[in-house]
Amino acid sequence: MKKDVRVESGNLFFFFAYDIGFDINLGEAAALCRGVESPGITGSRPAPAHLQYRRLLHAAIDEMGEEIRRKAGADRWESTIRDQLRMLEDIYTVLNNRAAAGRAEMLETIIIVLIVIEIVMGLFRH
């Protein structure tokens, strides 16, 4: 015979493996938990160094990425690319303005020609 278990009150302590610890952004997690202050663990010694949590893999990847960026001169490339993009944007703006001016001039010419045709047709009717 199976009985239902009902908890009236208590505390829930949730523990999970270190595997997902690498994917947790501790800064964002701390910001979400600012309203809750924990006294921390009191009365016990810290875990031995070989059991303490360390972000070795992520730290190593971050360091390697920064080193690669530095050695490749990514900052120089980034500023050069930004300058070239600005120059292309300026060229595009100039060409777009020229095209708009050309279209406006063509429209004015067509309107003048239509007005002249209207005048000439009016002269020949009478």
Phi and psi in degrees as a GROMACS rama.xvg file:
@    title "Ramachandran Plot"
@    xaxis  label "Phi"
@    yaxis  label "Psi"
@TYPE xy
-98.5239  133.565  LYS-2
-112.001  143.968  LYS-3
-77.2014  140.082  ASP-4
-99.0513  130.893  VAL-5
-127.523  127.579  ARG-6
-102.433  120.36  VAL-7
-80.8916  -41.3892  GLU-8
-160.402  168.292  SER-9
150.651  -171.817  GLY-10
-120.72  143.538  ASN-11
-108.635  125.755  LEU-12
-114.503  122.093  PHE-13
-111.341  123.326  PHE-14
-121.29  141.944  PHE-15
-140.694  158.785  PHE-16
-63.6113  159.195  ALA-17
-66.9668  -16.9976  TYR-18
-55.7524  -41.5118  ASP-19
-83.0058  -10.9332  ILE-20
-59.0455  -28.4887  GLY-21
-68.6785  -25.0209  PHE-22
-94.5022  0.056377  ASP-23
-92.0193  125.736  ILE-24
-84.5173  104.243  ASN-25
-65.2636  -31.0767  LEU-26
-64.5323  -45.7452  GLY-27
-67.7839  -38.8385  GLU-28
-62.852  -40.2815  ALA-29
-65.0563  -38.3145  ALA-30
-64.888  -34.8627  ALA-31
-71.7182  -23.8228  LEU-32
-108.071  18.5871  CYS-33
-60.5315  -31.3404  ARG-34
-72.2076  -15.7398  GLY-35
-109.87  118.939  VAL-36
-106.166  131.654  GLU-37
-110.549  137.137  SER-38
-71.3369  -8.48641  PRO-39
83.7336  -174.981  GLY-40
-88.2111  122.957  ILE-41
-115.304  147.418  THR-42
80.4826  8.33265  GLY-43
-130.819  154.338  SER-44
-79.2905  154.466  ARG-45
-65.455  156.972  PRO-46
-66.4468  154.453  ALA-47
-58.8454  153.851  PRO-48
-55.4009  -37.2604  ALA-49
-72.723  -11.4443  HIS-50
-105.752  -8.26929  LEU-51
-72.8917  148.069  GLN-52
-71.6708  129.734  TYR-53
-138.411  140.554  ARG-54
-91.9436  58.676  ARG-55
-63.699  -50.091  LEU-56
-63.3079  -48.6836  LEU-57
-65.8805  -40.2445  HIS-58
-63.3053  -41.8727  ALA-59
-64.8375  -41.6554  ALA-60
-65.5673  -42.4684  ILE-61
-60.7878  -44.8182  ASP-62
-63.9163  -43.1132  GLU-63
-63.9014  -41.2461  MET-64
-61.2472  -44.4414  GLY-65
-64.4551  -40.3034  GLU-66
-64.4031  -42.5576  GLU-67
-63.473  -43.8893  ILE-68
-59.9678  -42.2546  ARG-69
-66.1201  -47.0351  ARG-70
-68.4991  -34.0086  LYS-71
-79.9436  -11.2162  ALA-72
71.3719  37.2307  GLY-73
-60.172  -34.2666  ALA-74
-63.9105  -41.3107  ASP-75
-64.0013  -45.8272  ARG-76
-61.4574  -42.5316  TRP-77
-61.3227  -44.5942  GLU-78
-68.5181  -37.0425  SER-79
-64.6983  -43.767  THR-80
-64.2087  -41.1967  ILE-81
-62.229  -41.3177  ARG-82
-62.4474  -43.4601  ASP-83
-65.9418  -37.9689  GLN-84
-64.5495  -39.8233  LEU-85
-62.8781  -41.6444  ARG-86
-64.1844  -42.8735  MET-87
-62.7803  -38.7404  LEU-88
-63.7572  -41.1714  GLU-89
-64.3593  -43.5235  ASP-90
-62.0057  -43.7812  ILE-91
-60.1823  -42.7668  TYR-92
-61.6649  -44.737  THR-93
-62.7918  -47.0421  VAL-94
-63.8418  -39.3673  LEU-95
-63.9822  -41.9458  ASN-96
-64.7553  -40.18  ASN-97
-63.3962  -42.9101  ARG-98
-63.9395  -40.8752  ALA-99
-64.9869  -39.4471  ALA-100
-66.3131  -40.216  ALA-101
-63.2615  -41.9475  GLY-102
-64.2944  -41.4918  ARG-103
-64.3768  -41.134  ALA-104
-65.4161  -41.8908  GLU-105
-62.2785  -41.8225  MET-106
-63.2834  -42.6119  LEU-107
-61.8371  -42.5615  GLU-108
-62.504  -44.0434  THR-109
-61.6956  -41.4089  ILE-110
-64.1242  -42.1059  ILE-111
-64.2793  -43.607  ILE-112
-61.9428  -42.6215  VAL-113
-63.4185  -38.8027  LEU-114
-64.8246  -43.0699  ILE-115
-63.2041  -42.4697  VAL-116
-61.6481  -41.0162  ILE-117
-62.134  -42.3688  GLU-118
-65.588  -47.0519  ILE-119
-62.1237  -43.6577  VAL-120
-61.9759  -37.1474  MET-121
-66.4023  -35.2053  GLY-122
-69.8725  -36.6366  LEU-123
-77.1634  -20.2819  PHE-124
-72.6201  -31.3673  ARG-125
